[in-house]
Amino acid sequence: MELLATIPWWAWILIVLALIAIIDISQKKRTIRHNFPIVGNLRYFLEKIGPELRQYIVANNREELPFNRSQRSWIYASAKKENNYQGFGTDQDQYAPGHVFIKPNMIPFALPENHVNKKAPDLVPCAKVMGEFNRRKRPFRPKSIVNISAMSYGSLSAKAVESLNKGAKLAGCYHNTGEGSLSKHHQHGSDIMFHFGTGYFGVRNTEGGFSMEKMVSLVKNNPQIRAIEVKLSQGAKPGKGGVLPASKITSEIAEIRGIPLNEDVISPAYHSAFSNIPELLSFIEDIAQHTGLPVGIKSAVGKMEMWEELSDLMIKTGKGPDFITIDGGEGGTGAAPPSFANNVSLPFVFGFAKVYQVFAQKELTDRIVFIGSGKLGFPYSSLMAFAMGADLIHVAREAMMSIGCIQAQVCHTNTCPAGIATQNKWLQSGVDPSLKSVRFYNYVKTLRKEILDITHASGYEHPCQMTMDDVDISMGDNNYTNALKQVYQYDKVPVAFTNNEVLASCKHLGGSNPTID
């Protein structure tokens, strides 16, 4: 020991470096480390932290994907009630192909005295009632045009789900459960859209199939469930099932989902409850009859034959889904193989345009509430979706960012540094639902208010009145800009609308009144 104590500190450094060099030269898995001992390790370290370096040092405000720095900054500032304005003009290239222009009216819409939006500047209910056409026992008019998209407990942490649900109660919007079923973390006061996929979690029998008995019991015991969504596919990985490893299944998740505790659970790529469009329609009607709730479907978009078949069957039977959620291929909260995430299914604008046209041509749009999902959590993209025919907007990653997500893009590794997309107890401990819920509320309130502000600037009272002629897209050539109507070759069907006062007084209106500013 005395001999070791006499060795100078710099000699210890040399000894450590020599050991690293010996290990590097001895190993055969990594050629760079073998050929360039010690310094070769820097290559792997820099590769690991490369995304962070690009995000904070290298990339400019408009470079990053899926969400650039300017978009994230607007969400963060809105959530924290900080200054989300910008000075000295826009830093966007307005001549770039695909740039969106919303056309203002020469004379904006002026709110009459005692108008409901004088007292509540962000109150904007859905212009349609889910389940009204099909005479469901419990029709539902969402109080907010912006709502939380399908993200399950399991995909998100318990505290993240709790934060979103408490924030949804404050904002008066509904919270989609995602396919992990309804957990206690979803039950803090907001309206619920119950969502399930091929695994039938929460409404699953012992064989892994769908149980109507469990569905009826779930709805009966949870009156906050206002609508039911059947997931056919999602934008991140359409046509592909999922695997929940046994290592990630806690006793709480096993109980909530109705699955074994110590076995991998595989969600197949297809439903066992139906295998074609007529069976899907019967399945929807059966659930609606047993629960009394509006029932809809969620799907990414690719081939159009089955959409044609569904619309034809709706005309023939007089029945059909009460709402349709179109999930763009840019969707991303679900972990997915790059081949699926990058190249399978259409982005929102292309997919929605194709599906909406099918129902518009057959005069079915008044029977359906159309929901858009896929990077729509900004005023301009929301209004473009409304102009194309959407009635509601679902936000997912934008909602995550409002409660602290930093776009680390490690959602699939269970190591989310912000504690949002992980089951790690330590990482979750930094998420305070009492604070984060208010931040989500602030984000939704700001988004709705800016949507309304631009709607009024365009000469309308409600975004449902936006038309395909009210939004232009830069074409990047001698066509300069073209209206959505010209680009996508269809016209939106006008939505029946009186005024916001009528919508806000609807007996089927959901949501809870915001209690804070």
Secondary structure, DSSP 4 states (H G I P E B T S, - for coil): -HHHHTS-HHHHHHHHHHHHHHHHHH--S-HHHHHSTTTHHHHHHHHHHHHHHIIIIIS-TTT-SSS-HHHHHHHHHHHTT------SS--S-TTSTT-EEEPPPSS---PPTT-HHHH-TT----SS-BTTTTT-SS-BB-S-SEEE----BTTB-HHHHHHHHHHHHHHT-EEE--TT---GGG-SS-EEEEEE-TT-TTSB-TTSSB-HHHHHHHHHH-TTEEEEEEES--TTSTT--EEE-GGG--HHHHHHHT--SSS-EEE-SS-SS-SSHHHHHHHHHHHHHHH-S-EEEEE-----HHHHHHHHHHHHHS---SEEEEEPTT--SS---HHHHHHSS--HHHHHHHHHHHHHHTT-GGG-EEEEESS--SHHHHHHHHHHT-SEEEESHHHHHHTT----S-GGGT--TTSSS---HHHHTT--HHHHHHHHHHHHHHHHHHHHHHHHHTT-SSGGG--TTSEEEE-SSTT-EEEHHHHHT--PPPPP---HHHHHT-TTB--------
